Amino acid sequence: MVRSFILGLLSTALFIASSGASAASVKSMMRHAGGITDEGRAYEVHVVVCSDGVQVPITYWKGQKQWCLGEVSSEQCSKKKISTAIKACKTR
């Protein structure tokens, strides 16, 4: 009984530690580059720096006013920069 209790505590502690490690938050954001695609769409690439040190690019599409995950990407978009940045740190 004591052994199963200790194993239960250890597995709970491992779960909490592993889930906390993957929940990086936004530390900073900076403009990296910009340009116009071959189709004539203006964009800016920004870099999100997460609390775990990982840098993730996000793209702002000027005409559509959308922020999307990835460099010159139009997938997983949001109207708000901070929403996309938070998603970038959580889903990288």
C-alpha positions as a Python dict, from the first residue, in 0.01 Angstrom:
ca = {
    (1, 'M'): (0, 0, 0),
    (2, 'V'): (279, 243, 88),
    (3, 'R'): (461, 145, -232),
    (4, 'S'): (158, 223, -452),
    (5, 'F'): (109, 555, -271),
    (6, 'I'): (471, 655, -336),
    (7, 'L'): (447, 548, -701),
    (8, 'G'): (132, 757, -735),
    (9, 'L'): (308, 1061, -591),
    (10, 'L'): (607, 1012, -820),
    (11, 'S'): (393, 980, -1131),
    (12, 'T'): (195, 1292, -1035),
    (13, 'A'): (516, 1487, -979),
    (14, 'L'): (654, 1373, -1315),
    (15, 'F'): (334, 1475, -1491),
    (16, 'I'): (340, 1821, -1333),
    (17, 'A'): (708, 1870, -1414),
    (18, 'S'): (669, 1762, -1776),
    (19, 'S'): (359, 1974, -1840),
    (20, 'G'): (523, 2279, -1684),
    (21, 'A'): (832, 2241, -1899),
    (22, 'S'): (634, 2257, -2223),
    (23, 'A'): (438, 2569, -2128),
    (24, 'A'): (682, 2835, -2249),
    (25, 'S'): (559, 3193, -2246),
    (26, 'V'): (638, 3492, -2467),
    (27, 'K'): (951, 3676, -2354),
    (28, 'S'): (987, 3928, -2640),
    (29, 'M'): (898, 3997, -3003),
    (30, 'M'): (1098, 4181, -3269),
    (31, 'R'): (1064, 4264, -3637),
    (32, 'H'): (1301, 4056, -3846),
    (33, 'A'): (1229, 4119, -4215),
    (34, 'G'): (967, 4224, -4462),
    (35, 'G'): (888, 4214, -4827),
    (36, 'I'): (637, 4148, -5101),
    (37, 'T'): (556, 3802, -5236),
    (38, 'D'): (554, 3717, -5607),
    (39, 'E'): (176, 3759, -5591),
    (40, 'G'): (215, 4117, -5463),
    (41, 'R'): (119, 4053, -5098),
    (42, 'A'): (308, 4269, -4844),
    (43, 'Y'): (426, 4097, -4527),
    (44, 'E'): (654, 4136, -4225),
    (45, 'V'): (829, 3852, -4042),
    (46, 'H'): (868, 3894, -3666),
    (47, 'V'): (1054, 3665, -3428),
    (48, 'V'): (895, 3559, -3099),
    (49, 'V'): (1144, 3470, -2826),
    (50, 'C'): (992, 3223, -2580),
    (51, 'S'): (1086, 3190, -2213),
    (52, 'D'): (1270, 2864, -2286),
    (53, 'G'): (1498, 3043, -2536),
    (54, 'V'): (1334, 2909, -2852),
    (55, 'Q'): (1282, 3163, -3132),
    (56, 'V'): (974, 3118, -3351),
    (57, 'P'): (893, 3324, -3663),
    (58, 'I'): (546, 3468, -3719),
    (59, 'T'): (423, 3655, -4027),
    (60, 'Y'): (206, 3966, -4044),
    (61, 'W'): (9, 3998, -4368),
    (62, 'K'): (-50, 4371, -4414),
    (63, 'G'): (-348, 4361, -4652),
    (64, 'Q'): (-537, 4101, -4450),
    (65, 'K'): (-423, 4227, -4108),
    (66, 'Q'): (-349, 3871, -3996),
    (67, 'W'): (-71, 3722, -3784),
    (68, 'C'): (26, 3366, -3880),
    (69, 'L'): (262, 3102, -3740),
    (70, 'G'): (574, 3046, -3949),
    (71, 'E'): (791, 3248, -4184),
    (72, 'V'): (591, 3382, -4481),
    (73, 'S'): (311, 3146, -4384),
    (74, 'S'): (-66, 3180, -4396),
    (75, 'E'): (-154, 2890, -4167),
    (76, 'Q'): (-283, 2907, -3808),
    (77, 'C'): (-366, 3278, -3822),
    (78, 'S'): (-518, 3527, -3578),
    (79, 'K'): (-609, 3895, -3590),
    (80, 'K'): (-395, 3966, -3280),
    (81, 'K'): (-16, 3957, -3261),
    (82, 'I'): (-7, 3845, -2896),
    (83, 'S'): (-248, 3555, -2960),
    (84, 'T'): (-27, 3424, -3239),
    (85, 'A'): (288, 3475, -3029),
    (86, 'I'): (140, 3278, -2737),
    (87, 'K'): (36, 3001, -2973),
    (88, 'A'): (388, 2999, -3123),
    (89, 'C'): (547, 2936, -2783),
    (90, 'K'): (295, 2669, -2687),
    (91, 'T'): (285, 2470, -3011),
    (92, 'R'): (637, 2483, -3145),
}
